[in-house]
């Protein structure tokens, strides 16, 4: 019930007309996770005084070969999500080759954790040479009955 949105999201947009229910809105949960991933992947480690490990390391000076850089970025994304986004479990990060040679594209798959079930989700992420990340797809969410919704 209370895990669909973060506390700050609930405070920023209180909707008095919505009644509290026991049923969770999985798309709302996926959208909230997507917004948090966007913030998490665009924050540089050391820039959050209360939690210095929050965010991503700075990769702008990587002069290593592409396969090693890809693996470092992939591992950093996975570690950050596993540590700071508890609503997404069984996280897998895969490099997605693209014709866009300037940016790195990754697929983030995992399970959204709700009160009673785990729901498969997919997020597509683009990382620019400057290290800025963009979560392109909000999520492809499939509930326990196999009914899915996809938002872009």
Beta strands, then each sheet from edge to edge (+ up, - down):
strand 1: 88-95
strand 2: 104-113
strand 3: 118-127
strand 4: 133-135
strand 5: 139-142
strand 6: 148-151
sheet 1: 1+ 2- 3+ 4-
sheet 2: 5+ 6-
end
